[in-house]
Amino acid sequence: SKPGDAKTAFERIGKQLDDRDRMMHDQAAQQALAAPVGQKITWNNPESGHSGTVVTTRDGTDQSGAYCREYQQTVVVGGQSQQAYGTACRQPDGSWKIVSQQ
């Protein structure tokens, strides 16, 4: 699983997002997971009018000692803002895997 594979969140908060929205969100998620905690990464698709932010809110380790980060994402579709939260943990190959999302 690559960083930003947040398809489950999109199933809940944005079936109206198109492929470009998803790509832009995934890039923002990758940047946010690599950025300092609290640094908000924004994306905006002028073609669809959709936008969003991803920010890591906390980091730490899980029971197995893997480095993990909690994040918050906001997606704005049709002027309505919706939020989702999750946790991603770094895998041995350096990629991020989403381990929980709500």
N, C-alpha and C positions, 0 to 999 in steps of 0.2 A: 504494500500500500504506500503510495507516495504522499508527501505532505499536501494537505489540503483536500484529500479525498473525502470531502464532506457531503457526499451525495445524500446520506440519510437526513441531514439537516434540510437540504433543499427539497426533499420529498415532503417535508412538513411545512417549511416556511416559504417556498417559492417555486411551485410548479410552473410559474409564468416566466422563470428565468430561461434565457436561451443559452445556446452553447457558448457564445462569446461571454455572456455574464458569468457562466460557470468557470470558464478559463480565467477570466480576470479575478474572480474570487479565489480560485485555487492559487494563483500567483501571489495574491495578497496574503493568503494563509501561510504559504511557504515563507514569505518575507517576515510575517509576524512571528512565526515559530522560531526564526533565526535571530530576530531583533531583541534588544533588551526588553525585559518585562515592563509593561506599561506603555510601550511605543505603539501608537495606533497606526495601522496601515489602511489606507483607504483605496477604494477602486470606484470607477465611474464609467459607465458605458453610455456615451451620448446617443448611440443609435437606438437603444431601448429605453433610455431614461432611467434605468435602474442603477443603483449604487449600493455601497456598503462599506463596512469597516471590519477589521479583525484586529484584536489586541490580546496579547497574553497577559493574564492577571496574576499568575503565581507559578513558581516552579519548585521542583523537589524531586524526590525519588519514590518509586513504587516499592512493593515488598521485595521484588527481585533485585532492586538496586538500579533499575533503569531510570534514566533522566527523563522526567515528564514535565509538561507545562499545561496549565489550565488556560483556556482562552474563552473570549466572548466574541461573538460575531453578530453584526447587525446588517440586515438587508432591507433596502428601501425599494418597494415595488408599488407603483401607482400612488406614490405619496404616503404609503403606509409603511411604518418601520416595524420590523419584527426581529426579535433577538433569539439567539441560541447560545448555549454554553457547552463546552466539552473539554476533554483532556486528551492530549496526544503524547505518546512516549517515543523517544528516539530508539530506533532499532539498531542492531549491531552494524548494519551497512551504512548507517548515518541518516537513513530516511526516517520520516515520522509516521507513526500509525495512530489513528484515532481510536482510543480505547473506550471512551464513553462520550455521549452527547445527549443533550436534552433541550 
